[in-house]
Amino acid sequence: MTAYEDRLTSEQLGMMKDEIESFLDSFATHQGEPLQRSLIFFPGGMGSELVRSNIVFNPGLPGGSYGYQTLWVDLMRVILEEAALLLQMNGNQDSSNRFILANGALKNCALHPYDNVATWCTANHLDLLMVGWDFRRNADWNVNFFLQVLVPEVRRRANQRGLGDPLKGATLVGHSFGGMVVKRGKRWAHIDPLWCISLQVDVRGRLPPPRLCRRARPHVPFPSEWHRSHASHRLRLR
């Protein structure tokens, strides 16, 4: 792994700090309850917010020194400045050696497609970990980051707070292209029994809930209007 990729991974994990803490705060309130359930959600392709560092990568700078601005999708920048061209990559290197990171689900454009997911989870007392991911990078990079970096970090922070394992028996959901990342992960997975569900999107871009293709049932009681899916897999996260 190059110095650039090393720091990229570190910066991406740092970008998820607030999301991890929010997830653990929710888990802390429900831990020990018979119906405690965790939901890990991957947005669809182009459904994650991407931010770009304000300065060029410098291996001598400490972590947290870069500062970030929304790139995808800031509609004014995309339309007036053709900012989408900055999403180009050379291998795993971002344009002009300025880091581009995922920062949760889309929230800075005219559409907020995943607000209903967070609202529904809160209403149903589910502990939600929203995993924004960089749809430009290959599936192996994203799966490796999730399983080898994010999962251990979530557990480490939970342990620091005196909590149990918040990922045990979790349900992993990937929407649309996010479901392809989830499928890829089933080959690598090592988290305790976990349901993996892949969701299609309807023609109006709305998030449809799942109907499992196999006989098993997920740990999460999805609402009745979530009606279609195309794959489900059993994973084990050790």
GISUL-V355339 format. One record per run of one state. SS is the DSSP state (helix for helix, strand for strand, loop for the rest). FROM is the first residue (numbers start at 1). TO is the last residue. If there is no record, write none. Layout:
# GISUL-V355339
[[SS,FROM,TO] [SS,FROM,TO]]
This chain:
# GISUL-V355339
[[loop,1,2] [helix,3,15] [loop,16,16] [helix,17,30] [loop,31,37] [strand,38,42] [loop,43,47] [strand,48,53] [loop,54,67] [strand,68,72] [loop,73,74] [helix,75,80] [loop,81,82] [helix,83,87] [loop,88,88] [strand,89,90] [loop,91,92] [strand,93,94] [helix,95,97] [loop,98,99] [strand,100,105] [loop,106,114] [helix,115,123] [loop,124,126] [strand,127,130] [loop,131,138] [helix,139,160] [loop,161,170] [strand,171,175] [loop,176,176] [helix,177,185] [loop,186,190] [strand,191,191] [loop,192,193] [strand,194,199] [loop,200,200] [strand,201,201] [loop,202,206] [strand,207,207] [loop,208,228] [strand,229,235] [loop,236,236] [strand,237,237] [loop,238,238]]
